Amino acid sequence: MLPLILSGCQSFLAGLTPYGYHDLLYHPPHQVFTYLPGMWMAYLPATAFGVDLRFMNLISVVLSALILAYSARRSSDHSILLVPVFLLTPYLQYRHEIYLGVLFLILSIVFFLDRNDRMWTSSIASGYALAVYQFVWVIFPFIVVSAFKRWGMKKAIANSLIAVVIALIIVLPFLLGSPEEFIAGVYGNWFYVDTPTVNLSYLISRVVPWDWMIVVQGMVISAIFVLAVQRMEPRDRWGWMAGALLLFIAMNRVINVYFYLIILLLLVMHGILADAPSEKPDGEKEEALD
């Protein structure tokens, strides 16, 4: 992951599109570039100044932890313990994925802004998150449902449009510049990579054809979304995201165990928010100013 992101950043700084095939030392030739722009662009400063990309990853994880710890100050005393429990998860320490830090940081920023009712800046951060990692596409609809229940239809639509526009501003130049390579990397790669890990999708595939797995995923997530519209309490939004993403990953055709570390982060956010004083209805508080 590190040499591939580094190669993509170097291509961009040289005036080339990162979306193509990269020949990396000690790796199979012609590696497809699989990362959305928001992910690798975060590493551009480190690449430009010749700094080890792992420092950027470490800084992102530390900042994410500080944001969560600061957010927990308004909750009960024991909720702060969720942060070190998450950070000290043995698998997170073992894998230390080079791109997870960026994802953790932007989701923590979204969480902080969203919790403090900073609707407009939260929308901008959500837009960047959509341009960072594909799994954010799964949880974003629940952010929209939460906005609808807290602020009403008009603000929820505005929130969604801002986020989508920000994501498109980041993604579209690369998609339009090299559409085939872009789609092959950030989308097609999820169809053809075969990772031999036991997952719920293997059990489902004994009943449903493997090529139909994405349809099953869509049906399950759609059912959870409809249920969220009817029953989700806004304070439980991050828990609903964790549950939906858990099922989505469990049924995914591309399976890597570290995907589940994202679930742990969402559960920490849910724990902090659920342990905080009840949020007042929209009509009982002044509109937040950014």
Protein Blocks (a to p, Z undefined) as FASTA:
>chain_A
ZZmmmmmmmmmmnopafbdcdddehiaehiacfbdfklmmmmmmmmmnopafklmmmmmm
mmmmmmmmmmmmmmcfklmmmmmmmmmomklmmnopaklmmmmmmmmmmmmmmmnopakl
mmmmmmmmmmmbmklmmmmmmmmmmmmmmnojklmmmmmmmmmmmmmmmmmmmmmmmmml
mmmmmmmmmmmpccddddfklmmmmmmcfklmmmmmmmmmmmmmmmmmmmmcfklmmmmm
mmmmmmmmmmpmbdcfklmmmmmmmmmmmmmmmmpccdddfklpccddZZ
